[in-house]
Amino acid sequence: MKAENIEMLIQDIEECAVCLYENNIKAVQQTIGSVVQNINNTYLFYINNAKEYTDRGIEIPVQILLSQMQNLLEAVDNQDIIMMADCLWYEIREGLLFFKDVECEIANQ
């Protein structure tokens, strides 16, 4: 996965989280579905390819990723705006920053 794609997703997540913290639900309603889908696709990529990364000496924390996705989906299902914003900002965003670092490290090898 390309670091640039991850960076674009991080920006989308930051925008969504800020809108949620500001209680600007209308701004988020149009984008949250695609953002969650992109997060899901990205996380599944790393979960499904964890062995290849382990072979390179990079540990992908599969259980943490699954827990983060579960937290996000629970927040969406419960329409819990603060939980959703916190999950996006403090869990998912941090996970994506890790992936971006991983991809940059691999590109520089």
KOLRO-819482 format. One record per residue (C-alpha): x negated, y negated, z negated; residue number from 1; chain; residue in one letter. Coordinates in Angstrom, 3 decimals. Example, Ala and Ser with C-alpha at 12.3 -4.5 7.8 and 13.67 -1.06 7.14 Angstrom:
<recs>
X: -12.300	Y: 4.500	Z: -7.800	num: 1	chaine: A	residu: A $
X: -13.670	Y: 1.060	Z: -7.140	num: 2	chaine: A	residu: S $
</recs>
This chain:
<recs>
X: 0.000	Y: 0.000	Z: 0.000	num: 1	chaine: A	residu: M $
X: -1.288	Y: -3.462	Z: 0.808	num: 2	chaine: A	residu: K $
X: -2.113	Y: -5.948	Z: -1.940	num: 3	chaine: A	residu: A $
X: -0.402	Y: -8.678	Z: 0.111	num: 4	chaine: A	residu: E $
X: 2.918	Y: -6.800	Z: 0.039	num: 5	chaine: A	residu: N $
X: 2.628	Y: -6.335	Z: -3.690	num: 6	chaine: A	residu: I $
X: 1.872	Y: -10.041	Z: -4.126	num: 7	chaine: A	residu: E $
X: 5.027	Y: -10.981	Z: -2.175	num: 8	chaine: A	residu: M $
X: 7.088	Y: -8.669	Z: -4.400	num: 9	chaine: A	residu: L $
X: 5.531	Y: -10.229	Z: -7.501	num: 10	chaine: A	residu: I $
X: 6.603	Y: -13.662	Z: -6.244	num: 11	chaine: A	residu: Q $
X: 10.148	Y: -12.396	Z: -5.624	num: 12	chaine: A	residu: D $
X: 10.274	Y: -10.940	Z: -9.127	num: 13	chaine: A	residu: I $
X: 9.021	Y: -14.166	Z: -10.683	num: 14	chaine: A	residu: E $
X: 11.691	Y: -16.144	Z: -8.834	num: 15	chaine: A	residu: E $
X: 14.431	Y: -13.745	Z: -9.934	num: 16	chaine: A	residu: C $
X: 13.269	Y: -13.734	Z: -13.545	num: 17	chaine: A	residu: A $
X: 13.134	Y: -17.536	Z: -13.703	num: 18	chaine: A	residu: V $
X: 16.641	Y: -17.774	Z: -12.247	num: 19	chaine: A	residu: C $
X: 17.880	Y: -15.245	Z: -14.787	num: 20	chaine: A	residu: L $
X: 16.264	Y: -17.129	Z: -17.676	num: 21	chaine: A	residu: Y $
X: 17.932	Y: -20.302	Z: -16.368	num: 22	chaine: A	residu: E $
X: 21.251	Y: -18.400	Z: -16.181	num: 23	chaine: A	residu: N $
X: 21.430	Y: -19.164	Z: -12.449	num: 24	chaine: A	residu: N $
X: 23.277	Y: -15.983	Z: -11.570	num: 25	chaine: A	residu: I $
X: 24.387	Y: -17.139	Z: -8.124	num: 26	chaine: A	residu: K $
X: 20.777	Y: -17.508	Z: -6.975	num: 27	chaine: A	residu: A $
X: 19.942	Y: -13.987	Z: -8.140	num: 28	chaine: A	residu: V $
X: 23.053	Y: -12.196	Z: -6.896	num: 29	chaine: A	residu: Q $
X: 21.970	Y: -12.391	Z: -3.277	num: 30	chaine: A	residu: Q $
X: 18.446	Y: -11.093	Z: -3.869	num: 31	chaine: A	residu: T $
X: 18.466	Y: -8.775	Z: -6.884	num: 32	chaine: A	residu: I $
X: 19.601	Y: -5.728	Z: -4.882	num: 33	chaine: A	residu: G $
X: 16.752	Y: -5.956	Z: -2.401	num: 34	chaine: A	residu: S $
X: 14.227	Y: -6.797	Z: -5.140	num: 35	chaine: A	residu: V $
X: 15.233	Y: -3.736	Z: -7.177	num: 36	chaine: A	residu: V $
X: 15.050	Y: -1.580	Z: -4.033	num: 37	chaine: A	residu: Q $
X: 11.558	Y: -2.895	Z: -3.240	num: 38	chaine: A	residu: N $
X: 10.450	Y: -2.263	Z: -6.820	num: 39	chaine: A	residu: I $
X: 11.841	Y: 1.246	Z: -6.632	num: 40	chaine: A	residu: N $
X: 10.062	Y: 1.941	Z: -3.336	num: 41	chaine: A	residu: N $
X: 6.771	Y: 0.597	Z: -4.670	num: 42	chaine: A	residu: T $
X: 6.970	Y: 2.531	Z: -7.923	num: 43	chaine: A	residu: Y $
X: 7.916	Y: 5.734	Z: -6.077	num: 44	chaine: A	residu: L $
X: 4.933	Y: 5.278	Z: -3.774	num: 45	chaine: A	residu: F $
X: 2.554	Y: 5.207	Z: -6.732	num: 46	chaine: A	residu: Y $
X: 4.330	Y: 8.005	Z: -8.584	num: 47	chaine: A	residu: I $
X: 4.317	Y: 10.242	Z: -5.507	num: 48	chaine: A	residu: N $
X: 0.657	Y: 9.463	Z: -4.779	num: 49	chaine: A	residu: N $
X: -0.608	Y: 9.542	Z: -8.369	num: 50	chaine: A	residu: A $
X: -2.819	Y: 12.578	Z: -7.706	num: 51	chaine: A	residu: K $
X: -4.618	Y: 10.847	Z: -4.833	num: 52	chaine: A	residu: E $
X: -5.345	Y: 7.866	Z: -7.068	num: 53	chaine: A	residu: Y $
X: -6.464	Y: 10.166	Z: -9.900	num: 54	chaine: A	residu: T $
X: -8.864	Y: 11.805	Z: -7.461	num: 55	chaine: A	residu: D $
X: -10.341	Y: 8.316	Z: -6.926	num: 56	chaine: A	residu: R $
X: -10.703	Y: 7.832	Z: -10.675	num: 57	chaine: A	residu: G $
X: -7.624	Y: 5.614	Z: -11.092	num: 58	chaine: A	residu: I $
X: -4.997	Y: 6.779	Z: -13.553	num: 59	chaine: A	residu: E $
X: -1.428	Y: 5.923	Z: -12.538	num: 60	chaine: A	residu: I $
X: 0.752	Y: 5.830	Z: -15.678	num: 61	chaine: A	residu: P $
X: 3.685	Y: 7.764	Z: -14.222	num: 62	chaine: A	residu: V $
X: 5.700	Y: 8.028	Z: -17.454	num: 63	chaine: A	residu: Q $
X: 5.380	Y: 4.292	Z: -18.091	num: 64	chaine: A	residu: I $
X: 6.524	Y: 3.525	Z: -14.547	num: 65	chaine: A	residu: L $
X: 9.546	Y: 5.777	Z: -14.938	num: 66	chaine: A	residu: L $
X: 10.389	Y: 4.137	Z: -18.263	num: 67	chaine: A	residu: S $
X: 10.128	Y: 0.666	Z: -16.743	num: 68	chaine: A	residu: Q $
X: 12.434	Y: 1.595	Z: -13.884	num: 69	chaine: A	residu: M $
X: 14.902	Y: 3.140	Z: -16.315	num: 70	chaine: A	residu: Q $
X: 14.880	Y: -0.061	Z: -18.411	num: 71	chaine: A	residu: N $
X: 15.485	Y: -2.205	Z: -15.343	num: 72	chaine: A	residu: L $
X: 18.327	Y: -0.047	Z: -14.060	num: 73	chaine: A	residu: L $
X: 19.899	Y: -0.003	Z: -17.519	num: 74	chaine: A	residu: E $
X: 19.755	Y: -3.808	Z: -17.647	num: 75	chaine: A	residu: A $
X: 21.339	Y: -4.054	Z: -14.202	num: 76	chaine: A	residu: V $
X: 24.055	Y: -1.522	Z: -15.084	num: 77	chaine: A	residu: D $
X: 24.862	Y: -3.353	Z: -18.322	num: 78	chaine: A	residu: N $
X: 24.643	Y: -6.751	Z: -16.616	num: 79	chaine: A	residu: Q $
X: 22.315	Y: -7.816	Z: -19.427	num: 80	chaine: A	residu: D $
X: 20.726	Y: -10.943	Z: -17.990	num: 81	chaine: A	residu: I $
X: 18.067	Y: -11.440	Z: -20.659	num: 82	chaine: A	residu: I $
X: 17.041	Y: -7.772	Z: -20.662	num: 83	chaine: A	residu: M $
X: 16.848	Y: -7.865	Z: -16.876	num: 84	chaine: A	residu: M $
X: 14.693	Y: -11.015	Z: -16.880	num: 85	chaine: A	residu: A $
X: 12.409	Y: -9.644	Z: -19.614	num: 86	chaine: A	residu: D $
X: 12.053	Y: -6.318	Z: -17.838	num: 87	chaine: A	residu: C $
X: 11.228	Y: -8.009	Z: -14.545	num: 88	chaine: A	residu: L $
X: 8.734	Y: -10.434	Z: -16.076	num: 89	chaine: A	residu: W $
X: 7.055	Y: -8.400	Z: -18.820	num: 90	chaine: A	residu: Y $
X: 7.247	Y: -4.855	Z: -17.492	num: 91	chaine: A	residu: E $
X: 7.667	Y: -4.706	Z: -13.722	num: 92	chaine: A	residu: I $
X: 5.576	Y: -7.789	Z: -12.948	num: 93	chaine: A	residu: R $
X: 2.726	Y: -6.489	Z: -15.111	num: 94	chaine: A	residu: E $
X: 2.940	Y: -3.090	Z: -13.406	num: 95	chaine: A	residu: G $
X: 2.742	Y: -4.714	Z: -9.998	num: 96	chaine: A	residu: L $
X: -0.230	Y: -6.839	Z: -11.054	num: 97	chaine: A	residu: L $
X: -1.956	Y: -3.567	Z: -12.005	num: 98	chaine: A	residu: F $
X: -1.140	Y: -2.084	Z: -8.575	num: 99	chaine: A	residu: F $
X: -2.439	Y: -5.211	Z: -6.858	num: 100	chaine: A	residu: K $
X: -5.724	Y: -4.918	Z: -8.776	num: 101	chaine: A	residu: D $
X: -5.943	Y: -1.228	Z: -7.843	num: 102	chaine: A	residu: V $
X: -5.454	Y: -1.965	Z: -4.153	num: 103	chaine: A	residu: E $
X: -7.981	Y: -4.814	Z: -4.217	num: 104	chaine: A	residu: C $
X: -10.512	Y: -2.539	Z: -5.921	num: 105	chaine: A	residu: E $
X: -9.979	Y: 0.200	Z: -3.336	num: 106	chaine: A	residu: I $
X: -10.299	Y: -2.300	Z: -0.480	num: 107	chaine: A	residu: A $
X: -13.632	Y: -3.496	Z: -1.869	num: 108	chaine: A	residu: N $
X: -15.139	Y: -0.011	Z: -2.129	num: 109	chaine: A	residu: Q $
</recs>
